[in-house]
Amino acid sequence: MLDQLIDVVTPRATGELTFSAGHMHPDSGRVYGGQVLAQCVSAAVATVATDRCLHSQHAYFLRPGDPSEPIVLEVERARDGLSFSSRRVVALQAGKPILVSSLSFQQTSQGDNYQVDMPQVPPPEQLLSERERGVAAGELSEAFQVTTGGDLDVRVVDPVDWENPEARNPSLQIWMKTMGPVTDGPGLHRALLAYMSDAFLLDVCLIAHGRDFREPGMQVASLDHALWFHQDFRVDEWLLNVVDAKRISGGRGLAHGSFYTQDGQLVASTMQQGLMRFRPAL
């Protein structure tokens, strides 16, 4: 399963600035947004000098993706400066964009250092994985296994009971890593973290009022996504993702996430705004 994930987030070059990619969950009803984010990262990395490292990604989700159709990725060399490079990647299906992404790369630089401390939480060894919880409850779906598949080990400190959701403090702490070792391919660990980063951001907004995306009349979808990389890390070692809802209004929810290593280094931050509104009755 991990080999499949690595293959999916590593698009095949079809030209100097064009790539083709498949799907991690081809039998699901929708394309997981984190998959396309990761594919855009890999496509952009393939067009940038190796002395420049990805430090940010900003993306808009434009259309639902079809998991039965391949994704075409078109890269634009927006700029190559003295120390920064910028790329724009458009992900298309049937000739129409499903996601647009801007990515920025920087040569290694030195400066001051500060970060917010990592919260104190139980270590991952004391927690069940989401896959183990799904198996125990007999609720494991084989179609859309972002957090319950055999590729990622995902352990939530205070899990959500999505069969009986209740309003609670909109904050989650999740340990995450790949199930096995990952090579040091160019940008691969960043692409895989982009894949991970799309999970739980809408969830944390839904739990503020005890909502479930399956609730009748509820429309839920990612709208935009931002990701910042602060330093190098490994996705095959435990990362703590601390996710908090920041604002829910106007049929939208805004959430923030922070990825920490086990020794407390803040290595990446993310924010996402999602649609979470009630469809008008017909």
N, C-alpha and C positions, 0 to 999 in steps of 0.2 A: 504493500500500500504506500509506503514512503517513497519507494522508487517511482511509483505512478505519479505521486504528487510532484516530485522533483522534475519528472518528465513534462508534466502539464504546465508547470510554471517556468519552463525553459522553452520558449517558442522556437520553431524552426525557421531559419532565415530563408526567404524566398527571393530576396533581392538585397541591394545594399542597405535600404531603409525600410524594407517590408518583411513581415514575419507572419507565420501561421501557427495557431495554437488550438489544442483540443480542450477537453473538459474533465474535471475530476469526478463529477457526479452526473454522468450522461443520462441517467434514468430519473433524475429529479425533475420537478416541475418548473424549476428556475435555475439560473446561473448564480452561484454564490459570488457576490461582488468582490470579496477578497481575492478570488482567483484571478479576476481581470486586473485588479490592482497589481498583483504579483507579476502577471504576464507583461504589463506595461513597464514595470521596473526592469525586468530582464531584457526586454527589447531595447529600452533606452540605454542600459548599461553596455549592451553590445556595440553601441555606436560612439562611445566616449573613451577617451584615452585612459589607460589603466592607472595613471597617477592621480586621477580624480575620483572622489568617492561620493556616492549619493548621500545628500543630507536632507532633502525634503521632496515630498510628493503632494500635489494637490489635484483632486479629481472631482468630476461631476458625473453622476450616473444619469444617463439620458433616456435610455429605453431598457426594458427587461431583456435579458439575454436568453437565447434559445439553446438549451443544452444539447440539442440534436444537430446543431449546425456549427462548423468551425468558426473561429474568430480570426479575423485579419487585423494585424497591427501595423499601422503606418506611422513612421517616426519622422519628425521634422527637426533638423538641426537649427534650433532657434538662435543659438549663440555659442561661440567658443572664445572666451576672453583669456586674459593672462592667468587667472586663477580659478575662474568659474566657467562652467558649461551649463547650458540649458537645453532641454529637449521637450518637445510636445509630442505626445503619442495619442493617436485616435484608434480605438478598438471598434471594429465594424463587423456587422453581420448583414448579409443580403444588401451590401452597399450602403447601409445606414449606420451612423455612429451609435453605439450603446454606451460608450464612456469616453470622455476626453480627460487627459492627464498631462500636467506640467511637472517636470522633474528638474531639480537643480543639483549640480555636482561641484565639488570644491577640492582643490589641492589641499594637502595637509597643512594646517596652520596652528600657531600657538597663541594662547591668550589666557585670560583669567578663568577660574573654575568655580562654579557654584551649582548646587542642586537641592531640591526638596528631599528630605529624608524619606526612605522607604518605611511604610507602616509595619508594625510588628504583627505577624500572622503565623499560624501554625505552618510547619514545614510540609512540603508536598508528600513526604513519606507517611504522614499521619492522615492523609485524605484518600478517599476513593476517587478513581477517575470517572469522568462522565460516561465512558463506555461501561465500566463496571456497574455504575448505578443503573444504566439503561438495561443491562442484562438482568440484574437482580430484580428490577421492576417489570420485566417482560415488555419493555417499551422501546426496544432498539429498532429503529427504522434503518433499513439497508439502503434507502434511496438517497438520503441527504445527510451524510455523516461528517459534517464539518467538525464537530466536537466529540463525536462518538465513534469515529472510524479507527482503523488500525495505523494511521499515519501520524496523528498527533496524540500526545498524552495531555489531557486537559483535566485539571482538578480544581473545583470551585470551593473556596473556604466555607461559604454558607450557601449551599445550592438552592436554586429556585425550584419549587414544585409547580411545573407548568400545567399539570393536570388540575391543580387547585390553587391558582395564583392568588396571593393576598397582597394588599398594599404594604409596602415596607420601605425602609430607608433606601433611596436609590443609589446604592454603592455596592460594587462587587469586587472581590479579590480573587484572581484566578491564576494558578500556576500553569504554565504551558511550556511544552518542548516537543520536539519530534520524537518518534518512537525509537529511532536509531540514529547512528552517526551521519553527519552531512559533510561532504567534502568542502574545500575552500574555493569553490568556483567563483569567478568574478560576479559579485553582487548577489550570489545565491542566498546567503543568510538574510540579506535585506529583503529579497523577494519573498522568502518564506515568512518573514515577520510581517510584511505587508499582507500576506494571505491570512495570518493569524489576527491581524489588527482589526478586521472587519467584524469579528465575532464579539457579541456582548454589548456593543455600543447602543443598539436599539433596545436590547433586552433591559438594560438598566433604566431606560426611560419608561418602558412599559410597567416595570414593577413598582414605580412610584405610586400608581393608582391601582395596582393589582390587575393590570390588563394582560391579555394574551393575544398574540398576532392572529390566532385562529378565531377570536371572538367575532360573532356575527356582526356584519356591518363595519368592522374595523379594517382600514386600509393602511398597510405598513410597508415602507420601502425606504432604502437609503437614498439620500439626495446628493450629498457631497461628503468628501472625505479628505482629511489632511493628515500627513504623517511626517514627523521630523526625526532624523537619526542623529544622535548626539555623539556616539562613539561606537567602536566596533564591539561585537558581541557574537555569541554562538546560539543558534536556535536549537542545537542538540544538547544544550545545557539549560537547566530550569530558569525560566523568566517569570517574574510575578507581574501580572497585568492588573493594575488598580484602575477601575472604571467607575466614574461618577457622572450622574446626570447633572447638568448645569442649568437648563431652562426648558420648560415645556409650555408652549403657547402657540396659538395660531394653527393648530393641527400639525405642529412639528415638535421634535425633541432634539436637544443638543446635549452631547455627552463627550467627556474627556477621558482619555486613557493614558497611563504611564507604565512603561515596561522597565522593570528593575532586574538586575542579576541577583543571585542569591547573596552576594556580599554587599548588596545595597547600592550598586551603581545604576543611576538612571540612564538608560541607553537609548530610549526612544519615547516619543510622545505622539498622541493621536487625538484628533477631534472629528466628530461626525455629526451632521444634522440629518435627521430622518423624518419622513412623512409618517404620521400616526394620527389619522383622522377617521371620523365616522362618515361613511358614504351616505349621501342623502337618500331617504326612502323614495322608492319609485311609486 
